[in-house]
Amino acid sequence: MHNSDVLAPAPEVINRAATWLVRMQEGALTPNDEQQLLTWRLEKPEHERAWQAAMQFKAMMERVPDELSQPVLGRQRLDRRQLLSIALMATALPLAWLAYRQLPVLTADYRTAKGEQRQISLPDGSQLQLNTGSLVSVQFDAQRRLIHLHRGEIAIQTKPDILTDDATGNSTHKRPFIVSTPAGNIRALGTRFAVRALDEDITQVAVYEHTVALKPAHTGIEVLLDSGKQALFNRQKIHLIEEHHQRIAAWTNGQIIADNQRLDDFIADLARYHPGVLRCDPAVAELRISGVFQLKAPLQILTVIAGTLPVRIARVTDYWITVTTLN
């Protein structure tokens, strides 16, 4: 884990989160407002961290007795001066965030290091593949087949399941296959799919065969997601994103695919597999890249990038690399 994983949100992001919080305090958000807020939160993990910090701040102030809270919060309206309080809290947030992220390390059944991938055969014959930097716990019992994705990304090919009574030999019932993340649950409906925990409250799902049912943690409603579809969801809502036309997740085949992707986004993806620091200079961030690349050789991918785009690869060592301008 690197410090960049737990940096506090930037001041402008904190200010945006605070603005949304002020609007919420002034009156109920319209459906359009709620959709705009959700879209903003899902744009970047940093946005979601800022929003969760704002929610924690709001909850903290609501626990303060009325006679003390009136001068600070007014109970009905957040003053803009509270931005400083939110910013200070967000600065402290990475410490709590870091501690929280370490807890699953002690209890996970399966894990992968940075750049490592792993294939697991589950007790029912289903196949579980872990991508780089992932933590997973498996809980199979008489009622359900449950995968806890604590961190990272997994791909699953489920098998039909019928539980047999040991005493009579008769088939009893089918156990549901569920992937649990902090954002909610994904229930497989005879399918091949991939799940990535983008942050503590955002999960990405891509379906490659058949269907899954998504259920955000704070709602009681399942939403079906069919083959070829992708979605992001948090604890409250589901946001459909662009369709895909792949048969499997590219990383399960040892590949990373770019389709007119911003260079900084591509480098951020590639950095998940590089055992060191890999960064993109903002000066070349908006360059576009397309291609299919082999993940087993991240440094060779950088060589290809330098040969096709007007960039150079600046190395302190092979473990500290920046993609930057030619000058």
PyMOL commands that set and color helices and strands:
alter all, ss='L'
color gray80, all
select helices_A, chain A and resi 3-6+11-26+31-43+45-62+66-72+82-107+250-253+263-271+282-284+298-308
alter helices_A, ss='H'
color red, helices_A
select strands_A, chain A and resi 110-111+118-121+127-130+135-140+145-157+163-164+171-173+177-181+184-199+202-216+223-226+230-233+238-241+255-262+277-280+288-294+312-317+320-324
alter strands_A, ss='S'
color yellow, strands_A
deselect
rebuild
show_as cartoon
